[in-house]
Amino acid sequence: MNSPVQASPHALSRRTSGHIMALVMAALVPATLAGFWQFGWPAFCLWAITVLSCVLAEALCLQGAGRRVVPVLSDGSAALTGWLLAMSLPPWAPWWLGVLGGFISIVIAKQVFGGLGCNVFNPAMVGRTVLLVSFPVHMTQWVSPQVLAQGTDLAQAIAIGLNGGIPDALTSASLLGHAKTELGRGLTLVDALQGFQPEQSMLGLRAGSLGETSALLIGAGGLFLVFKRVIGLRIPIGFLAGLCIPAAIAHAAAPQAFLPATAHLLSGGALLCAFFIATDYVTSPSAPFGQWIFALGAGLLTWLIRTWGGYPEGVGFAILLMNAATPLLDLWARPRIFGRRIGGKPLDARRAQEVTR
């Protein structure tokens, strides 16, 4: 007996949500291991606590809603959210910061909207932004790259996580924060950038969040996702262009007041956002033209917030603002349906024949 004909589209794929999440997590492994190597056991403990908090928060929400817990958790979306959140946190942040950020990301930014596929905003960026606004001191305490030579064991890592403090001898400032502070003091960027070496940012030998320091490994992970056809190149290229082009123009016009494009590219969460955050299927537009607008807007907003905003890093705010515009971009920049005009009205028969020729 022949099977009944179903309505189009007839799209078949062996990839499941769990498979895609696993590929993204595999792409994050090199940069994450580099962060563990650089910042030691405290970074690993914070990562583990944040991931487990997201998984536990999702399990509690599913249990409360009367849904099956194990099948939903097995797709890996909660673990990936915690992983991305952990990579955007200071590596020696106190344990409760990871727990609170995990619950905010899952409960408020994801499950309240209906779970995977229904959320409007990127959950990891919601968690990070709420923590940054609520606890700016803890979210801007960075560990000096010299911690690599100091070394920490597991007992020290647990003590650091419980106490939530960084010894003064190990504290440092990120490049973006240092530049903003020095400009606020009336100094020029020539003095502020004396210690800036691009090769250190490429290899991860600088202060920063857990997964944002090694630009080389983050870029390699992003290219792996492109090779596996998990993501396309429109959003990464558009985001980096929206960030670097205005930065290059401003630096060329006033080099003493604006950071160069290389500093913006290799600092903060620019590459992590371009390949792993902005490319989120749910919170980014589906149409190609809408993806270009989304990416360029997110990159431009990142540069504007970094340059004139109150916070040295603007990736989280920029992504959330463009997430809010995604439904409008999907409506306004949707592709033309075959046989219809851009506005949706049908073409007449003669016009349709001319189009198909």
C-alpha positions as CSV (number, residue, x, y, z in Angstrom):
1,M,0.0,0.0,0.0
2,N,1.4,3.4,-1.0
3,S,1.8,5.9,1.7
4,P,-0.3,9.1,1.5
5,V,1.2,12.2,0.0
6,Q,2.0,14.8,2.7
7,A,2.2,18.5,2.3
8,S,5.5,20.1,1.4
9,P,8.2,20.9,2.3
10,H,9.7,17.4,2.2
11,A,13.0,18.0,4.1
12,L,14.9,15.1,5.5
13,S,17.9,15.3,7.8
14,R,19.6,12.8,10.1
15,R,20.7,15.6,12.4
16,T,18.8,16.0,15.6
17,S,19.0,18.8,18.2
18,G,21.2,16.6,20.3
19,H,23.6,16.1,17.4
20,I,23.9,19.8,16.7
21,M,24.4,20.6,20.4
22,A,27.1,17.9,20.6
23,L,29.0,19.4,17.6
24,V,28.9,22.9,19.1
25,M,30.2,21.6,22.4
26,A,32.9,19.7,20.6
27,A,33.9,23.0,18.9
28,L,34.2,24.6,22.3
29,V,36.5,22.0,23.8
30,P,39.8,23.4,22.7
31,A,39.2,26.9,23.9
32,T,37.8,25.6,27.2
33,L,40.7,23.3,27.8
34,A,43.0,26.3,27.1
35,G,41.1,28.3,29.7
36,F,41.5,25.5,32.3
37,W,45.2,25.3,31.5
38,Q,45.6,29.0,31.9
39,F,43.5,29.7,34.9
40,G,43.7,26.4,36.8
41,W,41.3,24.4,38.9
42,P,39.1,27.4,39.9
43,A,38.1,27.9,36.3
44,F,37.2,24.2,36.0
45,C,35.2,24.3,39.2
46,L,33.2,27.3,38.0
47,W,32.6,25.8,34.6
48,A,31.3,22.5,36.2
49,I,29.1,24.4,38.7
50,T,27.6,26.6,36.0
51,V,26.8,23.7,33.6
52,L,25.3,21.6,36.4
53,S,23.2,24.5,37.6
54,C,21.7,24.9,34.1
55,V,20.9,21.2,33.8
56,L,19.4,21.1,37.3
57,A,17.3,24.3,36.6
58,E,15.9,22.7,33.4
59,A,15.2,19.4,35.2
60,L,13.2,21.3,37.9
61,C,11.3,23.3,35.4
62,L,10.4,20.2,33.4
63,Q,9.4,18.3,36.6
64,G,7.2,21.2,37.7
65,A,5.5,21.3,34.2
66,G,4.8,17.6,34.3
67,R,7.0,16.9,31.3
68,R,9.5,14.0,30.9
69,V,12.9,15.1,32.1
70,V,15.4,12.8,30.7
71,P,14.3,13.0,27.0
72,V,14.5,16.8,27.1
73,L,17.7,17.0,28.9
74,S,19.3,14.5,26.5
75,D,19.3,17.1,23.7
76,G,22.1,18.9,25.4
77,S,20.7,22.4,25.1
78,A,20.8,23.1,28.9
79,A,24.4,21.9,29.1
80,L,25.4,24.1,26.2
81,T,23.7,27.1,27.7
82,G,25.7,26.6,30.9
83,W,28.9,26.0,28.9
84,L,28.5,29.3,27.0
85,L,27.6,31.2,30.2
86,A,30.6,29.8,32.0
87,M,32.9,30.9,29.1
88,S,31.6,34.5,29.5
89,L,32.3,34.6,33.3
90,P,35.5,35.7,35.1
91,P,37.4,32.4,35.6
92,W,37.8,32.9,39.3
93,A,34.2,34.1,40.0
94,P,32.5,32.9,43.2
95,W,30.4,29.7,42.9
96,W,27.1,31.4,43.6
97,L,27.6,33.6,40.5
98,G,27.5,30.5,38.3
99,V,24.5,29.1,40.1
100,L,22.5,32.3,39.9
101,G,23.4,32.9,36.3
102,G,22.5,29.3,35.4
103,F,19.0,29.6,36.9
104,I,18.4,33.0,35.3
105,S,19.4,31.7,31.9
106,I,17.3,28.6,32.0
107,V,14.2,29.6,34.1
108,I,13.7,33.2,33.0
109,A,15.2,33.3,29.5
110,K,14.3,29.9,28.3
111,Q,11.6,27.9,30.2
112,V,9.3,30.9,30.8
113,F,9.0,31.3,27.1
114,G,8.2,27.6,26.5
115,G,11.6,25.9,26.3
116,L,13.9,25.2,23.4
117,G,12.8,26.8,20.2
118,C,10.5,29.3,21.9
119,N,12.8,31.7,23.6
120,V,13.2,35.2,22.2
121,F,16.5,36.1,23.8
122,N,19.8,34.1,23.9
123,P,19.6,32.4,27.4
124,A,23.4,32.6,28.1
125,M,23.5,36.3,27.2
126,V,20.5,37.0,29.4
127,G,22.3,35.3,32.4
128,R,25.5,37.1,31.8
129,T,23.9,40.5,31.3
130,V,21.8,40.2,34.5
131,L,24.9,39.2,36.4
132,L,26.9,42.1,35.0
133,V,24.3,44.7,35.8
134,S,23.6,43.2,39.3
135,F,27.1,42.4,40.4
136,P,29.5,44.6,38.4
137,V,32.4,44.2,40.8
138,H,32.4,40.4,40.8
139,M,31.9,40.4,37.0
140,T,34.9,42.6,36.3
141,Q,37.5,40.9,38.5
142,W,40.0,39.3,36.2
143,V,42.9,37.1,36.9
144,S,46.3,38.1,35.7
145,P,47.9,35.8,33.1
146,Q,50.7,35.4,35.7
147,V,48.5,33.0,37.5
148,L,49.8,30.3,35.2
149,A,53.1,30.5,37.0
150,Q,51.5,30.5,40.4
151,G,49.6,27.3,40.1
152,T,46.6,26.2,42.2
153,D,45.5,22.8,43.4
154,L,41.9,21.5,43.8
155,A,41.7,22.5,47.5
156,Q,42.8,26.1,46.7
157,A,40.2,26.1,43.9
158,I,37.4,25.2,46.2
159,A,38.5,27.8,48.7
160,I,38.6,30.5,46.0
161,G,35.1,29.5,44.7
162,L,33.7,29.6,48.2
163,N,35.3,32.9,49.3
164,G,34.8,34.5,45.9
165,G,38.0,36.6,46.2
166,I,41.0,37.1,44.0
167,P,44.4,37.9,45.7
168,D,45.5,41.4,44.9
169,A,48.8,40.0,43.5
170,L,46.8,38.1,40.8
171,T,44.2,40.7,39.8
172,S,44.4,42.3,36.4
173,A,42.3,44.4,34.0
174,S,41.1,43.3,30.6
175,L,42.3,45.3,27.6
176,L,38.9,46.9,27.0
177,G,38.5,47.8,30.7
178,H,42.1,49.1,30.9
179,A,41.7,51.3,27.8
180,K,38.4,52.8,29.0
181,T,39.9,53.5,32.4
182,E,43.0,55.2,31.0
183,L,40.9,57.3,28.6
184,G,38.7,58.4,31.5
185,R,41.9,59.6,33.3
186,G,42.8,61.8,30.3
187,L,45.6,59.6,28.9
188,T,45.9,58.7,25.3
189,L,45.6,55.2,23.8
190,V,49.3,55.3,22.9
191,D,50.1,55.0,26.6
192,A,47.1,52.7,27.4
193,L,48.1,50.2,24.6
194,Q,51.8,49.9,25.4
195,G,51.5,46.4,26.7
196,F,49.1,45.2,24.0
197,Q,50.5,42.4,21.9
198,P,48.2,40.7,19.4
199,E,50.0,37.4,19.6
200,Q,49.2,37.2,23.3
201,S,45.5,37.5,22.5
202,M,45.8,34.9,19.8
203,L,47.3,32.4,22.2
204,G,45.2,33.3,25.2
205,L,48.0,34.8,27.4
206,R,45.9,37.7,28.6
207,A,43.3,38.5,31.3
208,G,39.7,37.9,30.4
209,S,36.7,35.5,30.7
210,L,37.2,31.8,30.8
211,G,36.6,31.1,27.1
212,E,37.3,34.4,25.5
213,T,41.1,34.6,25.8
214,S,42.4,32.3,23.1
215,A,41.2,33.9,19.9
216,L,43.0,31.3,17.8
217,L,41.2,28.3,19.3
218,I,37.8,30.1,19.3
219,G,38.2,30.9,15.7
220,A,39.3,27.3,14.9
221,G,36.2,26.0,16.7
222,G,34.0,28.4,14.7
223,L,35.5,27.2,11.4
224,F,34.9,23.6,12.5
225,L,31.2,24.5,12.8
226,V,31.2,26.1,9.4
227,F,33.0,23.0,7.9
228,K,30.3,20.7,9.6
229,R,27.6,23.0,8.1
230,V,26.2,23.7,11.6
231,I,26.4,27.4,11.0
232,G,26.9,29.6,7.9
233,L,29.3,32.5,7.3
234,R,26.8,35.3,7.0
235,I,26.4,36.1,10.7
236,P,30.1,35.7,11.7
237,I,31.3,37.8,8.8
238,G,28.6,40.4,9.3
239,F,29.2,40.7,13.0
240,L,33.0,41.0,12.6
241,A,32.5,43.5,9.8
242,G,30.0,45.6,11.8
243,L,32.5,45.7,14.7
244,C,35.8,46.1,12.8
245,I,34.9,48.5,10.0
246,P,33.7,51.4,12.2
247,A,36.6,50.7,14.6
248,A,39.1,50.9,11.8
249,I,37.6,54.2,10.4
250,A,37.4,55.8,13.9
251,H,41.0,54.7,14.7
252,A,42.3,56.1,11.4
253,A,40.5,59.4,12.0
254,A,41.6,59.7,15.7
255,P,44.1,57.1,16.8
256,Q,44.7,58.7,20.1
257,A,41.0,58.3,21.1
258,F,39.7,55.1,19.5
259,L,41.0,51.5,19.8
260,P,42.2,49.8,16.6
261,A,40.2,47.1,14.9
262,T,42.6,44.4,16.0
263,A,42.1,45.3,19.7
264,H,38.3,45.0,19.3
265,L,38.6,41.8,17.3
266,L,40.9,40.0,19.7
267,S,39.5,41.3,23.0
268,G,36.4,40.4,25.0
269,G,33.9,38.1,23.5
270,A,33.9,39.2,19.9
271,L,35.0,35.9,18.3
272,L,33.0,33.8,20.8
273,C,29.9,35.9,19.9
274,A,30.5,35.8,16.2
275,F,30.6,32.0,15.9
276,F,28.8,30.7,19.0
277,I,26.3,33.3,20.3
278,A,25.0,35.3,17.4
279,T,24.5,32.2,15.3
280,D,21.9,30.7,17.6
281,Y,19.2,29.3,15.4
282,V,16.3,30.3,17.6
283,T,17.2,33.9,18.4
284,S,18.6,35.0,14.9
285,P,16.7,35.6,11.7
286,S,16.2,32.8,9.2
287,A,16.2,34.8,6.0
288,P,19.7,35.6,4.5
289,F,19.0,39.3,4.2
290,G,17.7,39.4,7.8
291,Q,20.8,37.6,9.0
292,W,23.1,40.3,7.4
293,I,21.1,43.1,9.1
294,F,21.1,41.2,12.4
295,A,24.9,40.6,12.3
296,L,25.9,44.0,11.1
297,G,23.7,45.6,13.7
298,A,25.0,43.5,16.5
299,G,28.6,44.2,15.5
300,L,28.0,48.0,15.3
301,L,26.2,48.1,18.6
302,T,29.1,46.2,20.2
303,W,31.5,48.9,19.0
304,L,29.2,51.7,20.1
305,I,28.8,50.3,23.6
306,R,32.5,49.5,24.0
307,T,33.4,53.0,22.8
308,W,30.8,55.2,24.6
309,G,28.9,53.0,27.0
310,G,29.4,52.6,30.7
311,Y,30.6,49.0,30.4
312,P,33.9,48.1,28.6
313,E,32.2,45.1,26.9
314,G,29.1,45.4,24.9
315,V,28.6,42.0,23.3
316,G,25.8,40.8,25.6
317,F,23.8,44.0,25.3
318,A,24.2,44.1,21.6
319,I,23.0,40.5,21.1
320,L,20.0,41.0,23.3
321,L,19.0,44.2,21.5
322,M,19.2,42.5,18.1
323,N,17.4,39.4,19.5
324,A,14.5,41.7,20.2
325,A,14.6,42.9,16.6
326,T,14.7,39.4,15.2
327,P,10.9,38.9,14.8
328,L,10.7,42.1,12.9
329,L,13.6,41.2,10.7
330,D,12.0,37.8,9.9
331,L,8.8,39.6,8.9
332,W,10.4,42.5,7.0
333,A,13.4,40.7,5.4
334,R,11.6,37.4,4.5
335,P,12.4,36.1,1.0
336,R,9.9,36.5,-1.8
337,I,7.6,33.5,-2.3
338,F,7.8,32.0,-5.8
339,G,4.9,33.3,-7.8
340,R,4.2,36.3,-5.5
341,R,5.5,39.8,-5.1
342,I,7.7,40.8,-2.1
343,G,4.6,42.1,-0.3
344,G,2.9,38.7,-0.7
345,K,0.4,39.6,-3.5
346,P,0.3,37.0,-6.3
347,L,1.8,37.8,-9.7
348,D,-0.4,37.7,-12.8
349,A,0.1,34.8,-15.2
350,R,2.1,36.8,-17.8
351,R,4.4,38.3,-15.1
352,A,4.9,34.8,-13.6
353,Q,5.9,33.4,-17.1
354,E,8.5,36.3,-17.5
355,V,9.9,35.5,-14.1
356,T,10.4,31.8,-14.8
357,R,12.1,32.4,-18.2
